[in-house]
């Protein structure tokens, strides 16, 4: 029994240290953990949101701007607004709850929602 | 009310999207969009209630079948 519990002999110890100067001597680098919550840069969000809106069926590309209102400026109806919000979900691989989705009525609101969403990709 | 209708519409689209099979998925998305847009100017309250009831029943069917389609997806 004692024999079974004993840790098997390894060729090298389980942990080992590297001399400090041997580790990446010259470069500094940033480590980004998966859990760090990567907010997308606002610029990128803006570009991608605008391209989604421009590619949406029935939208006049020339009227699309950062401040455009889906219904008042782009001539969409409330059903289209639901669809366009779902298009944002697809684009950024997020799920927007109904309560939040109802509040997104302008391009600007969409950008700020996505930019503040930690899981947006 | 308006937000109930939009809620129903969103749910129908969400569940339609879950179908694995392209044909089913696109069919339900297209039908949902067409049916809602076709009646968007409906003013008769009893007709609206009737359509909403139909849509609620469809939602039950679609969500069930979408889930089933994921359970028995063929490996291809």
N, CA and C atoms of all chains as a GROMACS GRO file, in nm:
protein
  591
    1UNK      N    1   0.083  -0.120   0.000
    1UNK     CA    2   0.000   0.000   0.000
    1UNK      C    3   0.086   0.125   0.000
    2UNK      N    4   0.182   0.125   0.084
    2UNK     CA    5   0.275   0.238   0.092
    2UNK      C    6   0.345   0.260  -0.041
    3UNK      N    7   0.370   0.148  -0.104
    3UNK     CA    8   0.440   0.154  -0.231
    3UNK      C    9   0.354   0.223  -0.337
    4UNK      N   10   0.221   0.194  -0.333
    4UNK     CA   11   0.131   0.250  -0.432
    4UNK      C   12   0.116   0.402  -0.414
    5UNK      N   13   0.115   0.443  -0.289
    5UNK     CA   14   0.091   0.584  -0.264
    5UNK      C   15   0.212   0.670  -0.296
    6UNK      N   16   0.326   0.606  -0.301
    6UNK     CA   17   0.446   0.687  -0.321
    6UNK      C   18   0.447   0.749  -0.461
    7UNK      N   19   0.488   0.870  -0.465
    7UNK     CA   20   0.491   0.940  -0.593
    7UNK      C   21   0.591   0.873  -0.688
    8UNK      N   22   0.552   0.851  -0.812
    8UNK     CA   23   0.645   0.786  -0.904
    8UNK      C   24   0.769   0.872  -0.926
    9UNK      N   25   0.875   0.809  -0.948
    9UNK     CA   26   1.000   0.883  -0.968
    9UNK      C   27   0.999   0.948  -1.106
   10UNK      N   28   1.018   1.075  -1.107
   10UNK     CA   29   1.020   1.146  -1.233
   10UNK      C   30   1.162   1.169  -1.280
   11UNK      N   31   1.175   1.183  -1.408
   11UNK     CA   32   1.307   1.211  -1.463
   11UNK      C   33   1.356   1.347  -1.416
   12UNK      N   34   1.258   1.440  -1.403
   12UNK     CA   35   1.294   1.570  -1.348
   12UNK      C   36   1.190   1.609  -1.242
   13UNK      N   37   1.224   1.697  -1.151
   13UNK     CA   38   1.129   1.732  -1.046
   13UNK      C   39   1.004   1.798  -1.104
   14UNK      N   40   0.895   1.799  -1.026
   14UNK     CA   41   0.768   1.853  -1.075
   14UNK      C   42   0.776   2.003  -1.103
   15UNK      N   43   0.843   2.074  -1.020
   15UNK     CA   44   0.860   2.217  -1.048
   15UNK      C   45   1.008   2.247  -1.057
   16UNK      N   46   1.038   2.343  -1.135
   16UNK     CA   47   1.178   2.382  -1.144
   16UNK      C   48   1.183   2.529  -1.175
   17UNK      N   49   1.288   2.592  -1.137
   17UNK     CA   50   1.294   2.736  -1.159
   17UNK      C   51   1.394   2.766  -1.270
   18UNK      N   52   1.365   2.872  -1.338
   18UNK     CA   53   1.452   2.918  -1.445
   18UNK      C   54   1.526   3.040  -1.392
   19UNK      N   55   1.651   3.049  -1.415
   19UNK     CA   56   1.722   3.170  -1.371
   19UNK      C   57   1.657   3.294  -1.430
   20UNK      N   58   1.648   3.399  -1.348
   20UNK     CA   59   1.572   3.518  -1.389
   20UNK      C   60   1.622   3.575  -1.521
   21UNK      N   61   1.752   3.585  -1.535
   21UNK     CA   62   1.802   3.650  -1.656
   21UNK      C   63   1.783   3.563  -1.782
   22UNK      N   64   1.752   3.436  -1.762
   22UNK     CA   65   1.732   3.351  -1.879
   22UNK      C   66   1.593   3.368  -1.939
   23UNK      N   67   1.501   3.417  -1.856
   23UNK     CA   68   1.364   3.433  -1.908
   23UNK      C   69   1.352   3.562  -1.986
   24UNK      N   70   1.325   3.554  -2.109
   24UNK     CA   71   1.296   3.669  -2.194
   24UNK      C   72   1.380   3.790  -2.156
   25UNK      N   73   1.504   3.785  -2.176
   25UNK     CA   74   1.592   3.888  -2.123
   25UNK      C   75   1.564   4.029  -2.174
   26UNK      N   76   1.523   4.044  -2.299
   26UNK     CA   77   1.516   4.179  -2.355
   26UNK      C   78   1.376   4.233  -2.371
   27UNK      N   79   1.279   4.144  -2.394
   27UNK     CA   80   1.149   4.199  -2.432
   27UNK      C   81   1.055   4.208  -2.312
   28UNK      N   82   0.974   4.311  -2.316
   28UNK     CA   83   0.863   4.315  -2.221
   28UNK      C   84   0.740   4.273  -2.298
   29UNK      N   85   0.650   4.206  -2.232
   29UNK     CA   86   0.531   4.159  -2.304
   29UNK      C   87   0.412   4.164  -2.210
   30UNK      N   88   0.293   4.171  -2.268
   30UNK     CA   89   0.174   4.173  -2.184
   30UNK      C   90   0.110   4.037  -2.186
   31UNK      N   91   0.066   3.994  -2.071
   31UNK     CA   92  -0.005   3.868  -2.059
   31UNK      C   93  -0.152   3.900  -2.047
   32UNK      N   94  -0.234   3.834  -2.130
   32UNK     CA   95  -0.377   3.856  -2.119
   32UNK      C   96  -0.445   3.725  -2.087
   33UNK      N   97  -0.499   3.717  -1.968
   33UNK     CA   98  -0.566   3.593  -1.928
   33UNK      C   99  -0.703   3.586  -1.994
   34UNK      N  100  -0.754   3.465  -2.006
   34UNK     CA  101  -0.887   3.448  -2.065
   34UNK      C  102  -0.994   3.515  -1.980
   35UNK      N  103  -0.968   3.523  -1.851
   35UNK     CA  104  -1.071   3.577  -1.762
   35UNK      C  105  -1.062   3.728  -1.747
   36UNK      N  106  -0.971   3.790  -1.821
   36UNK     CA  107  -0.947   3.931  -1.795
   36UNK      C  108  -1.059   4.022  -1.844
   37UNK      N  109  -1.154   3.968  -1.922
   37UNK     CA  110  -1.264   4.052  -1.968
   37UNK      C  111  -1.217   4.149  -2.073
   38UNK      N  112  -1.204   4.101  -2.196
   38UNK     CA  113  -1.150   4.188  -2.299
   38UNK      C  114  -1.259   4.272  -2.362
   39UNK      N  115  -1.265   4.399  -2.324
   39UNK     CA  116  -1.357   4.487  -2.392
   39UNK      C  117  -1.298   4.522  -2.527
   40UNK      N  118  -1.383   4.520  -2.627
   40UNK     CA  119  -1.334   4.555  -2.759
   40UNK      C  120  -1.309   4.706  -2.766
   41UNK      N  121  -1.207   4.746  -2.842
   41UNK     CA  122  -1.184   4.889  -2.857
   41UNK      C  123  -1.302   4.958  -2.925
   42UNK      N  124  -1.334   5.076  -2.877
   42UNK     CA  125  -1.453   5.145  -2.925
   42UNK      C  126  -1.450   5.169  -3.077
   43UNK      N  127  -1.330   5.199  -3.126
   43UNK     CA  128  -1.316   5.225  -3.270
   43UNK      C  129  -1.358   5.103  -3.352
   44UNK      N  130  -1.310   4.985  -3.309
   44UNK     CA  131  -1.342   4.863  -3.383
   44UNK      C  132  -1.492   4.833  -3.375
   45UNK      N  133  -1.548   4.850  -3.254
   45UNK     CA  134  -1.692   4.826  -3.236
   45UNK      C  135  -1.771   4.916  -3.330
   46UNK      N  136  -1.729   5.043  -3.335
   46UNK     CA  137  -1.801   5.138  -3.418
   46UNK      C  138  -1.799   5.097  -3.565
   47UNK      N  139  -1.681   5.060  -3.614
   47UNK     CA  140  -1.670   5.018  -3.754
   47UNK      C  141  -1.757   4.897  -3.784
   48UNK      N  142  -1.753   4.798  -3.693
   48UNK     CA  143  -1.828   4.675  -3.720
   48UNK      C  144  -1.978   4.697  -3.707
   49UNK      N  145  -2.019   4.778  -3.609
   49UNK     CA  146  -2.162   4.808  -3.596
   49UNK      C  147  -2.211   4.879  -3.723
   50UNK      N  148  -2.133   4.976  -3.769
   50UNK     CA  149  -2.174   5.050  -3.889
   50UNK      C  150  -2.183   4.957  -4.010
   51UNK      N  151  -2.088   4.864  -4.022
   51UNK     CA  152  -2.093   4.776  -4.138
   51UNK      C  153  -2.214   4.682  -4.131
   52UNK      N  154  -2.250   4.639  -4.009
   52UNK     CA  155  -2.370   4.556  -3.995
   52UNK      C  156  -2.493   4.635  -4.039
   53UNK      N  157  -2.502   4.759  -3.993
   53UNK     CA  158  -2.618   4.841  -4.027
   53UNK      C  159  -2.624   4.866  -4.177
   54UNK      N  160  -2.506   4.895  -4.237
   54UNK     CA  161  -2.503   4.922  -4.381
   54UNK      C  162  -2.543   4.801  -4.463
   55UNK      N  163  -2.506   4.683  -4.414
   55UNK     CA  164  -2.540   4.562  -4.489
   55UNK      C  165  -2.682   4.513  -4.465
   56UNK      N  166  -2.753   4.580  -4.375
   56UNK     CA  167  -2.888   4.535  -4.344
   56UNK      C  168  -2.982   4.568  -4.460
   57UNK      N  169  -3.070   4.473  -4.487
   57UNK     CA  170  -3.159   4.488  -4.601
   57UNK      C  171  -3.249   4.611  -4.584
   58UNK      N  172  -3.255   4.692  -4.686
   58UNK     CA  173  -3.346   4.805  -4.685
   58UNK      C  174  -3.292   4.931  -4.622
   59UNK      N  175  -3.162   4.931  -4.588
   59UNK     CA  176  -3.104   5.052  -4.529
   59UNK      C  177  -3.033   5.132  -4.637
   60UNK      N  178  -3.060   5.261  -4.639
   60UNK     CA  179  -2.992   5.350  -4.732
   60UNK      C  180  -2.854   5.383  -4.674
   61UNK      N  181  -2.749   5.334  -4.744
   61UNK     CA  182  -2.613   5.344  -4.690
   61UNK      C  183  -2.574   5.489  -4.661
   62UNK      N  184  -2.620   5.580  -4.746
   62UNK     CA  185  -2.579   5.720  -4.730
   62UNK      C  186  -2.636   5.782  -4.602
   63UNK      N  187  -2.742   5.724  -4.548
   63UNK     CA  188  -2.802   5.782  -4.427
   63UNK      C  189  -2.741   5.728  -4.298
   64UNK      N  190  -2.657   5.624  -4.312
   64UNK     CA  191  -2.602   5.561  -4.192
   64UNK      C  192  -2.493   5.650  -4.132
   65UNK      N  193  -2.508   5.680  -4.004
   65UNK     CA  194  -2.403   5.755  -3.933
   65UNK      C  195  -2.401   5.706  -3.790
   66UNK      N  196  -2.306   5.756  -3.712
   66UNK     CA  197  -2.294   5.707  -3.573
   66UNK      C  198  -2.414   5.748  -3.488
   67UNK      N  199  -2.483   5.852  -3.529
   67UNK     CA  200  -2.592   5.900  -3.444
   67UNK      C  201  -2.730   5.862  -3.498
   68UNK      N  202  -2.733   5.786  -3.607
   68UNK     CA  203  -2.861   5.759  -3.672
   68UNK      C  204  -2.955   5.678  -3.582
   69UNK      N  205  -3.082   5.712  -3.588
   69UNK     CA  206  -3.186   5.639  -3.517
   69UNK      C  207  -3.247   5.539  -3.616
   70UNK      N  208  -3.259   5.412  -3.573
   70UNK     CA  209  -3.304   5.308  -3.667
   70UNK      C  210  -3.438   5.342  -3.730
   71UNK      N  211  -3.532   5.387  -3.647
   71UNK     CA  212  -3.666   5.408  -3.699
   71UNK      C  213  -3.683   5.548  -3.760
   72UNK      N  214  -3.630   5.650  -3.692
   72UNK     CA  215  -3.652   5.786  -3.739
   72UNK      C  216  -3.565   5.823  -3.860
   73UNK      N  217  -3.439   5.779  -3.857
   73UNK     CA  218  -3.346   5.820  -3.963
   73UNK      C  219  -3.331   5.717  -4.074
   74UNK      N  220  -3.333   5.590  -4.037
   74UNK     CA  221  -3.305   5.488  -4.138
   74UNK      C  222  -3.432   5.428  -4.198
   75UNK      N  223  -3.546   5.471  -4.149
   75UNK     CA  224  -3.672   5.425  -4.206
   75UNK      C  225  -3.703   5.279  -4.180
   76UNK      N  226  -3.652   5.224  -4.070
   76UNK     CA  227  -3.684   5.086  -4.036
   76UNK      C  228  -3.806   5.085  -3.943
   77UNK      N  229  -3.873   4.968  -3.936
   77UNK     CA  230  -3.982   4.959  -3.839
   77UNK      C  231  -3.935   4.880  -3.717
   78UNK      N  232  -4.025   4.862  -3.622
   78UNK     CA  233  -3.983   4.798  -3.497
   78UNK      C  234  -3.941   4.653  -3.519
   79UNK      N  235  -4.002   4.587  -3.617
   79UNK     CA  236  -3.962   4.448  -3.647
   79UNK      C  237  -3.818   4.444  -3.702
   80UNK      N  238  -3.788   4.542  -3.790
   80UNK     CA  239  -3.651   4.550  -3.844
   80UNK      C  240  -3.551   4.575  -3.731
   81UNK      N  241  -3.593   4.658  -3.636
   81UNK     CA  242  -3.503   4.689  -3.525
   81UNK      C  243  -3.468   4.563  -3.447
   82UNK      N  244  -3.570   4.478  -3.425
   82UNK     CA  245  -3.544   4.350  -3.359
   82UNK      C  246  -3.442   4.269  -3.439
   83UNK      N  247  -3.460   4.268  -3.570
   83UNK     CA  248  -3.369   4.190  -3.656
   83UNK      C  249  -3.227   4.246  -3.653
   84UNK      N  250  -3.218   4.378  -3.654
   84UNK     CA  251  -3.085   4.438  -3.660
   84UNK      C  252  -3.012   4.414  -3.528
   85UNK      N  253  -3.084   4.416  -3.417
   85UNK     CA  254  -3.020   4.387  -3.288
   85UNK      C  255  -2.973   4.241  -3.286
   86UNK      N  256  -3.051   4.153  -3.348
   86UNK     CA  257  -3.006   4.014  -3.356
   86UNK      C  258  -2.886   4.000  -3.448
   87UNK      N  259  -2.878   4.086  -3.548
   87UNK     CA  260  -2.759   4.085  -3.634
   87UNK      C  261  -2.635   4.126  -3.557
   88UNK      N  262  -2.651   4.220  -3.462
   88UNK     CA  263  -2.538   4.256  -3.375
   88UNK      C  264  -2.497   4.136  -3.290
   89UNK      N  265  -2.597   4.064  -3.242
   89UNK     CA  266  -2.566   3.945  -3.161
   89UNK      C  267  -2.480   3.847  -3.240
   90UNK      N  268  -2.516   3.826  -3.367
   90UNK     CA  269  -2.439   3.734  -3.450
   90UNK      C  270  -2.298   3.787  -3.474
   91UNK      N  271  -2.289   3.917  -3.502
   91UNK     CA  272  -2.161   3.976  -3.536
   91UNK      C  273  -2.063   3.968  -3.420
   92UNK      N  274  -2.112   3.995  -3.298
   92UNK     CA  275  -2.021   4.001  -3.184
   92UNK      C  276  -2.030   3.877  -3.096
   93UNK      N  277  -2.102   3.776  -3.140
   93UNK     CA  278  -2.115   3.650  -3.066
   93UNK      C  279  -2.158   3.673  -2.921
   94UNK      N  280  -2.260   3.755  -2.903
   94UNK     CA  281  -2.314   3.777  -2.769
   94UNK      C  282  -2.464   3.751  -2.772
   95UNK      N  283  -2.523   3.744  -2.655
   95UNK     CA  284  -2.668   3.735  -2.649
   95UNK      C  285  -2.719   3.857  -2.572
   96UNK      N  286  -2.807   3.933  -2.636
   96UNK     CA  287  -2.859   4.054  -2.574
   96UNK      C  288  -2.997   4.022  -2.518
   97UNK      N  289  -3.013   4.036  -2.386
   97UNK     CA  290  -3.145   4.006  -2.328
   97UNK      C  291  -3.252   4.102  -2.379
   98UNK      N  292  -3.377   4.055  -2.376
   98UNK     CA  293  -3.487   4.133  -2.432
   98UNK      C  294  -3.494   4.274  -2.375
   99UNK      N  295  -3.476   4.285  -2.243
   99UNK     CA  296  -3.490   4.416  -2.179
   99UNK      C  297  -3.387   4.514  -2.234
  100UNK      N  298  -3.265   4.464  -2.261
  100UNK     CA  299  -3.161   4.549  -2.317
  100UNK      C  300  -3.186   4.575  -2.465
  101UNK      N  301  -3.230   4.470  -2.534
  101UNK     CA  302  -3.251   4.482  -2.678
  101UNK      C  303  -3.354   4.590  -2.710
  102UNK      N  304  -3.456   4.601  -2.623
  102UNK     CA  305  -3.559   4.702  -2.646
  102UNK      C  306  -3.502   4.844  -2.639
  103UNK      N  307  -3.398   4.861  -2.558
  103UNK     CA  308  -3.343   4.995  -2.539
  103UNK      C  309  -3.254   5.040  -2.654
  104UNK      N  310  -3.209   4.943  -2.736
  104UNK     CA  311  -3.119   4.980  -2.845
  104UNK      C  312  -3.201   5.028  -2.964
  105UNK      N  313  -3.202   5.159  -2.981
  105UNK     CA  314  -3.283   5.220  -3.087
  105UNK      C  315  -3.198   5.302  -3.183
  106UNK      N  316  -3.073   5.325  -3.147
  106UNK     CA  317  -2.987   5.405  -3.233
  106UNK      C  318  -2.853   5.334  -3.250
  107UNK      N  319  -2.779   5.376  -3.352
  107UNK     CA  320  -2.646   5.319  -3.376
  107UNK      C  321  -2.556   5.344  -3.255
  108UNK      N  322  -2.568   5.466  -3.200
  108UNK     CA  323  -2.487   5.504  -3.085
  108UNK      C  324  -2.510   5.412  -2.965
  109UNK      N  325  -2.638   5.383  -2.936
  109UNK     CA  326  -2.669   5.295  -2.824
  109UNK      C  327  -2.614   5.155  -2.846
  110UNK      N  328  -2.620   5.110  -2.972
  110UNK     CA  329  -2.567   4.978  -3.004
  110UNK      C  330  -2.417   4.973  -2.979
  111UNK      N  331  -2.347   5.079  -3.023
  111UNK     CA  332  -2.201   5.082  -3.005
  111UNK      C  333  -2.167   5.080  -2.857
  112UNK      N  334  -2.236   5.163  -2.778
  112UNK     CA  335  -2.199   5.170  -2.636
  112UNK      C  336  -2.236   5.039  -2.565
  113UNK      N  337  -2.344   4.974  -2.608
  113UNK     CA  338  -2.378   4.846  -2.544
  113UNK      C  339  -2.271   4.741  -2.572
  114UNK      N  340  -2.233   4.729  -2.699
  114UNK     CA  341  -2.135   4.626  -2.736
  114UNK      C  342  -1.999   4.657  -2.674
  115UNK      N  343  -1.961   4.786  -2.674
  115UNK     CA  344  -1.830   4.823  -2.620
  115UNK      C  345  -1.821   4.795  -2.471
  116UNK      N  346  -1.938   4.795  -2.403
  116UNK     CA  347  -1.934   4.769  -2.259
  116UNK      C  348  -1.967   4.624  -2.227
  117UNK      N  349  -1.974   4.540  -2.331
  117UNK     CA  350  -2.005   4.399  -2.309
  117UNK      C  351  -1.875   4.320  -2.302
  118UNK      N  352  -1.845   4.258  -2.187
  118UNK     CA  353  -1.714   4.193  -2.172
  118UNK      C  354  -1.693   4.073  -2.266
  119UNK      N  355  -1.800   4.007  -2.308
  119UNK     CA  356  -1.780   3.887  -2.390
  119UNK      C  357  -1.781   3.914  -2.541
  120UNK      N  358  -1.801   4.037  -2.580
  120UNK     CA  359  -1.810   4.067  -2.722
  120UNK      C  360  -1.678   4.031  -2.792
  121UNK      N  361  -1.692   3.963  -2.906
  121UNK     CA  362  -1.572   3.922  -2.979
  121UNK      C  363  -1.567   3.990  -3.115
  122UNK      N  364  -4.981   4.382  -2.648
  122UNK     CA  365  -4.922   4.515  -2.666
  122UNK      C  366  -4.799   4.507  -2.756
  123UNK      N  367  -4.744   4.623  -2.786
  123UNK     CA  368  -4.635   4.628  -2.882
  123UNK      C  369  -4.513   4.549  -2.835
  124UNK      N  370  -4.477   4.566  -2.707
  124UNK     CA  371  -4.356   4.498  -2.663
  124UNK      C  372  -4.377   4.347  -2.654
  125UNK      N  373  -4.501   4.304  -2.630
  125UNK     CA  374  -4.530   4.159  -2.632
  125UNK      C  375  -4.508   4.102  -2.771
  126UNK      N  376  -4.555   4.178  -2.871
  126UNK     CA  377  -4.541   4.132  -3.009
  126UNK      C  378  -4.394   4.121  -3.046
  127UNK      N  379  -4.318   4.224  -3.010
  127UNK     CA  380  -4.175   4.222  -3.043
  127UNK      C  381  -4.103   4.110  -2.969
  128UNK      N  382  -4.147   4.086  -2.846
  128UNK     CA  383  -4.090   3.978  -2.766
  128UNK      C  384  -4.114   3.843  -2.836
  129UNK      N  385  -4.238   3.826  -2.880
  129UNK     CA  386  -4.275   3.703  -2.951
  129UNK      C  387  -4.194   3.688  -3.080
  130UNK      N  388  -4.181   3.799  -3.152
  130UNK     CA  389  -4.106   3.798  -3.277
  130UNK      C  390  -3.961   3.758  -3.253
  131UNK      N  391  -3.902   3.818  -3.150
  131UNK     CA  392  -3.762   3.787  -3.118
  131UNK      C  393  -3.746   3.641  -3.079
  132UNK      N  394  -3.841   3.592  -2.999
  132UNK     CA  395  -3.835   3.451  -2.959
  132UNK      C  396  -3.846   3.357  -3.077
  133UNK      N  397  -3.936   3.392  -3.170
  133UNK     CA  398  -3.953   3.307  -3.288
  133UNK      C  399  -3.824   3.304  -3.370
  134UNK      N  400  -3.762   3.421  -3.389
  134UNK     CA  401  -3.638   3.425  -3.467
  134UNK      C  402  -3.527   3.349  -3.396
  135UNK      N  403  -3.517   3.369  -3.264
  135UNK     CA  404  -3.413   3.299  -3.186
  135UNK      C  405  -3.425   3.149  -3.202
  136UNK      N  406  -3.548   3.101  -3.187
  136UNK     CA  407  -3.566   2.956  -3.191
  136UNK      C  408  -3.551   2.901  -3.333
  137UNK      N  409  -3.593   2.980  -3.431
  137UNK     CA  410  -3.576   2.935  -3.570
  137UNK      C  411  -3.429   2.919  -3.603
  138UNK      N  412  -3.348   3.007  -3.545
  138UNK     CA  413  -3.204   3.003  -3.573
  138UNK      C  414  -3.136   2.879  -3.521
  139UNK      N  415  -3.202   2.811  -3.428
  139UNK     CA  416  -3.138   2.695  -3.365
  139UNK      C  417  -3.139   2.571  -3.453
  140UNK      N  418  -3.221   2.571  -3.556
  140UNK     CA  419  -3.226   2.451  -3.641
  140UNK      C  420  -3.090   2.422  -3.702
  141UNK      N  421  -3.051   2.295  -3.698
  141UNK     CA  422  -2.923   2.258  -3.757
  141UNK      C  423  -2.931   2.260  -3.909
  142UNK      N  424  -3.044   2.213  -3.958
  142UNK     CA  425  -3.059   2.199  -4.102
  142UNK      C  426  -3.082   2.335  -4.168
  143UNK      N  427  -3.002   2.363  -4.268
  143UNK     CA  428  -3.011   2.492  -4.336
  143UNK      C  429  -3.152   2.519  -4.388
  144UNK      N  430  -3.212   2.420  -4.452
  144UNK     CA  431  -3.342   2.440  -4.513
  144UNK      C  432  -3.450   2.476  -4.411
  145UNK      N  433  -3.454   2.399  -4.302
  145UNK     CA  434  -3.552   2.430  -4.196
  145UNK      C  435  -3.528   2.568  -4.138
  146UNK      N  436  -3.399   2.595  -4.111
  146UNK     CA  437  -3.364   2.720  -4.044
  146UNK      C  438  -3.408   2.839  -4.130
  147UNK      N  439  -3.366   2.836  -4.256
  147UNK     CA  440  -3.400   2.949  -4.343
  147UNK      C  441  -3.550   2.958  -4.367
  148UNK      N  442  -3.615   2.844  -4.377
  148UNK     CA  443  -3.760   2.845  -4.399
  148UNK      C  444  -3.832   2.914  -4.284
  149UNK      N  445  -3.800   2.875  -4.160
  149UNK     CA  446  -3.870   2.934  -4.047
  149UNK      C  447  -3.835   3.081  -4.028
  150UNK      N  448  -3.710   3.117  -4.054
  150UNK     CA  449  -3.674   3.259  -4.045
  150UNK      C  450  -3.753   3.339  -4.148
  151UNK      N  451  -3.758   3.286  -4.270
  151UNK     CA  452  -3.827   3.358  -4.377
  151UNK      C  453  -3.977   3.368  -4.348
  152UNK      N  454  -4.036   3.255  -4.304
  152UNK     CA  455  -4.179   3.256  -4.275
  152UNK      C  456  -4.213   3.352  -4.161
  153UNK      N  457  -4.130   3.350  -4.056
  153UNK     CA  458  -4.156   3.439  -3.942
  153UNK      C  459  -4.155   3.584  -3.988
  154UNK      N  460  -4.049   3.620  -4.062
  154UNK     CA  461  -4.037   3.759  -4.107
  154UNK      C  462  -4.152   3.797  -4.199
  155UNK      N  463  -4.180   3.710  -4.293
  155UNK     CA  464  -4.288   3.740  -4.389
  155UNK      C  465  -4.422   3.755  -4.318
  156UNK      N  466  -4.453   3.660  -4.229
  156UNK     CA  467  -4.584   3.662  -4.165
  156UNK      C  468  -4.603   3.787  -4.080
  157UNK      N  469  -4.498   3.825  -4.007
  157UNK     CA  470  -4.512   3.944  -3.924
  157UNK      C  471  -4.524   4.069  -4.009
  158UNK      N  472  -4.443   4.076  -4.115
  158UNK     CA  473  -4.446   4.198  -4.197
  158UNK      C  474  -4.575   4.210  -4.276
  159UNK      N  475  -4.627   4.096  -4.314
  159UNK     CA  476  -4.752   4.092  -4.389
  159UNK      C  477  -4.866   4.156  -4.309
  160UNK      N  478  -4.863   4.136  -4.176
  160UNK     CA  479  -4.974   4.183  -4.092
  160UNK      C  480  -4.935   4.301  -4.005
  161UNK      N  481  -4.829   4.373  -4.044
  161UNK     CA  482  -4.784   4.477  -3.951
  161UNK      C  483  -4.880   4.593  -3.941
  162UNK      N  484  -4.968   4.610  -4.039
  162UNK     CA  485  -5.064   4.718  -4.032
  162UNK      C  486  -5.204   4.670  -3.994
  163UNK      N  487  -5.211   4.553  -3.939
  163UNK     CA  488  -5.340   4.496  -3.899
  163UNK      C  489  -5.402   4.583  -3.788
  164UNK      N  490  -5.527   4.624  -3.808
  164UNK     CA  491  -5.586   4.714  -3.708
  164UNK      C  492  -5.699   4.647  -3.630
  165UNK      N  493  -5.756   4.539  -3.685
  165UNK     CA  494  -5.868   4.473  -3.618
  165UNK      C  495  -5.818   4.396  -3.496
  166UNK      N  496  -5.859   4.437  -3.373
  166UNK     CA  497  -5.804   4.375  -3.252
  166UNK      C  498  -5.827   4.225  -3.244
  167UNK      N  499  -5.944   4.179  -3.288
  167UNK     CA  500  -5.970   4.035  -3.275
  167UNK      C  501  -5.882   3.956  -3.371
  168UNK      N  502  -5.858   4.014  -3.489
  168UNK     CA  503  -5.768   3.949  -3.585
  168UNK      C  504  -5.626   3.944  -3.529
  169UNK      N  505  -5.585   4.054  -3.466
  169UNK     CA  506  -5.451   4.059  -3.408
  169UNK      C  507  -5.437   3.952  -3.302
  170UNK      N  508  -5.539   3.942  -3.216
  170UNK     CA  509  -5.535   3.839  -3.110
  170UNK      C  510  -5.524   3.700  -3.169
  171UNK      N  511  -5.599   3.679  -3.277
  171UNK     CA  512  -5.599   3.548  -3.343
  171UNK      C  513  -5.460   3.516  -3.399
  172UNK      N  514  -5.399   3.617  -3.464
  172UNK     CA  515  -5.266   3.597  -3.522
  172UNK      C  516  -5.162   3.571  -3.413
  173UNK      N  517  -5.176   3.646  -3.302
  173UNK     CA  518  -5.079   3.629  -3.194
  173UNK      C  519  -5.091   3.488  -3.134
  174UNK      N  520  -5.214   3.442  -3.120
  174UNK     CA  521  -5.235   3.308  -3.066
  174UNK      C  522  -5.170   3.203  -3.157
  175UNK      N  523  -5.189   3.223  -3.287
  175UNK     CA  524  -5.127   3.133  -3.385
  175UNK      C  525  -4.974   3.136  -3.372
  176UNK      N  526  -4.921   3.257  -3.357
  176UNK     CA  527  -4.775   3.271  -3.347
  176UNK      C  528  -4.723   3.204  -3.221
  177UNK      N  529  -4.801   3.214  -3.111
  177UNK     CA  530  -4.757   3.150  -2.986
  177UNK      C  531  -4.753   2.998  -3.002
  178UNK      N  532  -4.854   2.945  -3.072
  178UNK     CA  533  -4.854   2.800  -3.094
  178UNK      C  534  -4.736   2.759  -3.182
  179UNK      N  535  -4.709   2.842  -3.284
  179UNK     CA  536  -4.595   2.812  -3.372
  179UNK      C  537  -4.464   2.814  -3.296
  180UNK      N  538  -4.455   2.909  -3.202
  180UNK     CA  539  -4.332   2.920  -3.123
  180UNK      C  540  -4.307   2.791  -3.046
  181UNK      N  541  -4.415   2.736  -2.988
  181UNK     CA  542  -4.400   2.611  -2.912
  181UNK      C  543  -4.347   2.501  -3.004
  182UNK      N  544  -4.408   2.491  -3.122
  182UNK     CA  545  -4.367   2.386  -3.217
  182UNK      C  546  -4.222   2.407  -3.260
  183UNK      N  547  -4.189   2.533  -3.295
  183UNK     CA  548  -4.055   2.561  -3.347
  183UNK      C  549  -3.950   2.535  -3.241
  184UNK      N  550  -3.977   2.580  -3.117
  184UNK     CA  551  -3.874   2.561  -3.015
  184UNK      C  552  -3.855   2.413  -2.986
  185UNK      N  553  -3.966   2.336  -2.987
  185UNK     CA  554  -3.953   2.192  -2.962
  185UNK      C  555  -3.875   2.126  -3.074
  186UNK      N  556  -3.914   2.156  -3.197
  186UNK     CA  557  -3.850   2.089  -3.310
  186UNK      C  558  -3.704   2.130  -3.327
  187UNK      N  559  -3.675   2.257  -3.292
  187UNK     CA  560  -3.536   2.301  -3.302
  187UNK      C  561  -3.449   2.224  -3.204
  188UNK      N  562  -3.502   2.206  -3.082
  188UNK     CA  563  -3.427   2.130  -2.982
  188UNK      C  564  -3.409   1.986  -3.028
  189UNK      N  565  -3.517   1.929  -3.080
  189UNK     CA  566  -3.508   1.790  -3.129
  189UNK      C  567  -3.406   1.778  -3.242
  190UNK      N  568  -3.404   1.878  -3.329
  190UNK     CA  569  -3.313   1.871  -3.444
  190UNK      C  570  -3.168   1.870  -3.397
  191UNK      N  571  -3.144   1.933  -3.280
  191UNK     CA  572  -3.007   1.932  -3.227
  191UNK      C  573  -2.971   1.799  -3.164
  192UNK      N  574  -3.074   1.732  -3.110
  192UNK     CA  575  -3.048   1.604  -3.043
  192UNK      C  576  -3.009   1.496  -3.142
  193UNK      N  577  -3.072   1.498  -3.258
  193UNK     CA  578  -3.049   1.389  -3.353
  193UNK      C  579  -2.974   1.437  -3.476
  194UNK      N  580  -2.888   1.535  -3.459
  194UNK     CA  581  -2.812   1.584  -3.573
  194UNK      C  582  -2.719   1.474  -3.624
  195UNK      N  583  -2.722   1.451  -3.755
  195UNK     CA  584  -2.636   1.348  -3.811
  195UNK      C  585  -2.494   1.403  -3.823
  196UNK      N  586  -2.397   1.319  -3.798
  196UNK     CA  587  -2.258   1.362  -3.815
  196UNK      C  588  -2.223   1.362  -3.962
  197UNK      N  589  -2.196   1.477  -4.013
  197UNK     CA  590  -2.160   1.480  -4.155
  197UNK      C  591  -2.041   1.570  -4.176
   0.00000   0.00000   0.00000
